[in-house]
Amino acid sequence: MRVIDVSRPLSPATAPWPGDTPFTLEWKELLARGGIVDLSVLALSPHCGTHIDAPRHVVEGGIGVGELPLEPFIGPARVLRVRPGAGGAISPETLAGIDLADPPRLLVRTDTHPDSSRWNPRFAAFTPEAADLLAASGLLLVGIDTPGIDLPGAGGLPVHRLFVEAGIRWIENLDLSTAEDGLYELVALPLRIIGGDASPVRAVLVQR
């Protein structure tokens, strides 16, 4: 069995979304300073690094991340390497010829956001037309190796809203750089943050 870590590291070097709270780790107590334990305090936006958005993130009154059913985040998944079009757009043509429904989890590798320490304002993401295609396929979950499922500057976050309407869950900012095209077992569970809009995840692919 091979386990591939497809989550991005969280550290003060991790670039957050512009305007979001960056990751910090403060030591409240240290063994090296005479403390009885090492004890830290974390602060971060839940959209920092690899994370899951809840419907509440974009829909008033939507379900929070701590209340999401967990089944979409565990099970067979396909890693698919794509070549985005102009402006980083992942369109229906980008996904042509792929059986999108089998397995019901699709992780899209674009290689357009390789450095977690630098914010890239031109990352690849889905067009609304591609989101319609994914929704029609009956997928349970979609993942992408960029900070968002909507193209930068997409007003109103249409892909987020289409996925909510279709009941698709999604993972943003995966690190798929060591995952080749193929079938895997995905495990990527959100924290049980009651009413939360998002959660960091430790996402892994299992190859048996």
C-alpha positions as CSV (number, residue, x, y, z in Angstrom):
1,M,0.0,0.0,0.0
2,R,1.2,3.5,-0.9
3,V,-0.1,6.6,0.8
4,I,0.4,10.0,-1.0
5,D,0.0,13.1,1.0
6,V,-1.8,15.6,-1.3
7,S,-2.3,18.4,1.2
8,R,-0.2,21.5,1.3
9,P,2.0,22.4,4.3
10,L,0.7,24.9,6.8
11,S,3.3,27.3,8.2
12,P,3.9,31.0,8.4
13,A,5.3,30.7,4.9
14,T,2.0,29.6,3.5
15,A,0.5,32.3,1.3
16,P,-3.2,33.0,2.3
17,W,-5.9,34.4,0.1
18,P,-5.3,38.2,-0.1
19,G,-6.9,39.8,2.9
20,D,-7.3,36.5,4.8
21,T,-5.8,35.8,8.2
22,P,-2.4,34.1,7.6
23,F,-1.2,31.0,9.5
24,T,0.6,31.7,12.7
25,L,1.8,29.5,15.5
26,E,2.5,31.0,18.8
27,W,4.2,29.1,21.7
28,K,2.5,29.7,25.0
29,E,4.8,27.3,26.8
30,L,8.0,25.5,25.9
31,L,9.9,22.7,27.5
32,A,13.1,24.6,26.6
33,R,12.0,27.5,28.7
34,G,11.2,25.5,31.7
35,G,7.6,24.6,30.9
36,I,6.1,21.2,31.6
37,V,4.9,20.8,28.0
38,D,5.2,22.4,24.6
39,L,1.9,24.3,24.1
40,S,1.0,26.4,21.1
41,V,-1.9,28.5,19.8
42,L,-2.9,28.6,16.1
43,A,-4.5,31.3,14.2
44,L,-5.5,31.0,10.5
45,S,-8.2,31.5,8.0
46,P,-9.9,28.1,7.4
47,H,-9.3,28.7,3.7
48,C,-5.5,28.6,4.2
49,G,-3.8,25.7,2.5
50,T,-5.7,22.6,1.5
51,H,-9.3,23.0,2.6
52,I,-13.0,22.2,2.2
53,D,-15.6,24.9,1.7
54,A,-19.0,24.4,3.2
55,P,-22.2,25.7,1.5
56,R,-22.4,28.3,4.2
57,H,-19.4,30.0,2.6
58,V,-21.5,31.2,-0.3
59,V,-25.1,30.6,0.7
60,E,-26.8,32.4,3.5
61,G,-28.2,29.8,5.9
62,G,-26.2,27.0,4.1
63,I,-25.0,24.0,6.0
64,G,-21.8,24.4,8.0
65,V,-18.6,22.4,7.5
66,G,-19.0,20.6,10.8
67,E,-22.5,19.3,9.8
68,L,-21.5,17.9,6.4
69,P,-21.9,14.2,5.8
70,L,-18.5,12.6,5.5
71,E,-19.2,10.0,2.8
72,P,-18.1,12.3,-0.1
73,F,-14.7,12.7,1.4
74,I,-13.8,9.0,1.6
75,G,-13.8,6.6,-1.3
76,P,-12.6,5.9,-4.8
77,A,-11.3,9.0,-6.7
78,R,-9.7,9.7,-10.1
79,V,-6.7,12.1,-10.5
80,L,-7.0,13.8,-13.9
81,R,-4.2,16.0,-15.3
82,V,-5.6,18.7,-17.6
83,R,-4.2,21.5,-19.7
84,P,-6.3,24.6,-19.0
85,G,-7.2,27.0,-21.8
86,A,-6.8,30.7,-22.1
87,G,-6.8,32.5,-18.8
88,G,-6.5,29.2,-16.9
89,A,-10.1,28.2,-17.9
90,I,-11.1,24.6,-17.4
91,S,-13.9,24.3,-19.9
92,P,-16.1,21.3,-21.0
93,E,-13.6,20.9,-23.9
94,T,-10.8,20.4,-21.3
95,L,-12.8,17.5,-19.8
96,A,-13.9,15.9,-23.1
97,G,-13.6,12.1,-23.4
98,I,-13.5,11.5,-19.6
99,D,-16.0,9.3,-17.7
100,L,-16.7,11.9,-15.1
101,A,-19.0,9.8,-13.0
102,D,-16.9,6.7,-12.4
103,P,-15.5,7.0,-9.8
104,P,-17.7,9.7,-8.3
105,R,-14.8,11.8,-7.0
106,L,-12.6,13.8,-9.4
107,L,-9.3,15.5,-8.5
108,V,-8.1,17.8,-11.2
109,R,-4.4,18.5,-11.6
110,T,-3.5,21.7,-13.4
111,D,0.1,22.4,-12.1
112,T,-0.7,26.1,-12.2
113,H,-0.1,26.9,-8.5
114,P,3.0,25.0,-7.6
115,D,4.4,27.2,-4.9
116,S,2.4,27.4,-1.6
117,S,4.5,30.3,-0.4
118,R,3.6,32.6,-3.3
119,W,0.1,33.9,-4.2
120,N,-0.6,33.3,-7.9
121,P,-3.4,35.5,-9.1
122,R,-3.7,33.7,-12.4
123,F,-4.5,30.1,-11.2
124,A,-6.6,27.7,-13.2
125,A,-10.2,27.0,-12.3
126,F,-13.5,25.9,-13.8
127,T,-15.9,27.8,-16.0
128,P,-19.6,27.7,-15.2
129,E,-20.1,25.6,-18.2
130,A,-17.6,23.0,-16.9
131,A,-19.4,23.2,-13.5
132,D,-22.7,22.4,-15.3
133,L,-21.0,19.4,-16.9
134,L,-19.6,18.1,-13.6
135,A,-22.9,18.6,-11.9
136,A,-24.8,16.7,-14.6
137,S,-22.4,13.8,-14.2
138,G,-23.5,13.0,-10.6
139,L,-20.2,13.5,-9.0
140,L,-20.0,13.5,-5.2
141,L,-16.8,15.6,-4.9
142,V,-14.5,17.6,-7.0
143,G,-10.9,18.7,-6.0
144,I,-8.4,21.0,-7.6
145,D,-4.8,21.9,-7.1
146,T,-5.4,25.7,-7.1
147,P,-6.7,28.0,-4.4
148,G,-10.3,28.1,-5.8
149,I,-12.8,26.4,-8.0
150,D,-13.8,29.7,-9.6
151,L,-11.6,31.6,-11.9
152,P,-9.9,34.7,-10.3
153,G,-12.2,37.6,-10.4
154,A,-15.3,35.6,-11.1
155,G,-18.1,37.8,-9.8
156,G,-20.6,36.1,-7.6
157,L,-18.6,32.8,-7.4
158,P,-20.8,31.0,-9.9
159,V,-19.0,27.6,-9.7
160,H,-19.3,27.6,-5.9
161,R,-23.0,28.2,-6.2
162,L,-23.6,25.6,-8.9
163,F,-21.8,23.0,-6.9
164,V,-23.9,23.8,-3.8
165,E,-27.1,23.5,-5.9
166,A,-25.9,20.2,-7.3
167,G,-24.9,18.8,-3.9
168,I,-21.2,18.5,-4.9
169,R,-18.6,18.9,-2.2
170,W,-15.2,20.3,-3.2
171,I,-11.6,20.5,-2.0
172,E,-9.4,23.5,-2.9
173,N,-5.6,23.9,-3.0
174,L,-4.6,20.2,-3.2
175,D,-1.0,19.3,-3.9
176,L,-1.3,16.7,-6.7
177,S,2.3,17.2,-7.9
178,T,3.3,13.6,-7.0
179,A,0.0,12.0,-8.0
180,E,-0.1,10.6,-11.5
181,D,-3.3,10.1,-13.5
182,G,-5.2,7.1,-12.2
183,L,-7.5,5.7,-9.6
184,Y,-7.0,6.0,-5.9
185,E,-8.8,5.8,-2.6
186,L,-9.3,9.4,-1.2
187,V,-9.4,10.3,2.5
188,A,-9.9,14.0,3.2
189,L,-12.0,14.7,6.3
190,P,-12.9,18.2,7.4
191,L,-12.7,19.2,11.1
192,R,-16.0,19.1,13.0
193,I,-16.2,22.9,13.2
194,I,-19.9,23.5,14.0
195,G,-21.3,26.2,11.8
196,G,-18.0,26.8,10.1
197,D,-17.6,28.1,6.6
198,A,-14.6,26.0,5.8
199,S,-12.0,23.6,7.3
200,P,-8.4,22.7,6.6
201,V,-7.9,19.0,5.7
202,R,-5.1,16.5,5.6
203,A,-5.9,14.9,2.3
204,V,-4.2,11.6,1.3
205,L,-4.5,9.2,-1.7
206,V,-4.1,5.5,-1.0
207,Q,-2.8,3.3,-3.8
208,R,-3.3,-0.4,-3.0
